[in-house]
Amino acid sequence: YIHGGDEDGDDSFELTVSDGIHEETFEVSLRVRPIDDELPELDLPAGSLGTFIEVMENGATTITPEILRATDPDTDELMLTFIVTDRPPSKGIIVVDGIPSDRFTQQNILNGLVQYVHTSGEIGTEKQEDMFNLTLSDMSDEWIVGGNNIEQVQMFVTILPVDSIPPNVTVGEQYVVDEADKATITL
């Protein structure tokens, strides 16, 4: 028996047995065990190699399914695993349900549990950039990189400045002007 390679889990064929005089035909039913032979697919903006998020300085941004989502015809999509690989974020961390992590599942994303948290402090008045690489693996039940992977999924992060430092005001000597007179203010 050679399976045709389709994703259907059942098959059957008829078999006729004969002793030269009598024939008996019966159906042989087969249950075909599926194999993980399909690559997962990323749902990214057209023409891009990655996806983009913005985060406020010292803030957090939730990674939603609109930002990062994958499918796989032969793996439960909720179990697809994203693993921070060779290039972790340099100005922040990934947290899953508030705990720093280097991996998360698509189910974590759907449940709103995955965030990029900016941790590098005050950035001044200009926005800054960060990025990190992910590997998408369909071997999530083993929590290792293996099986069918998509590597080098890039997440680009724009960190937006927040005017959070009040100006420093120094008060000098009391300024006095006589009524109906004028005087020069010097700094």
Disulfide bonds with the S-S distance in Angstrom:
none
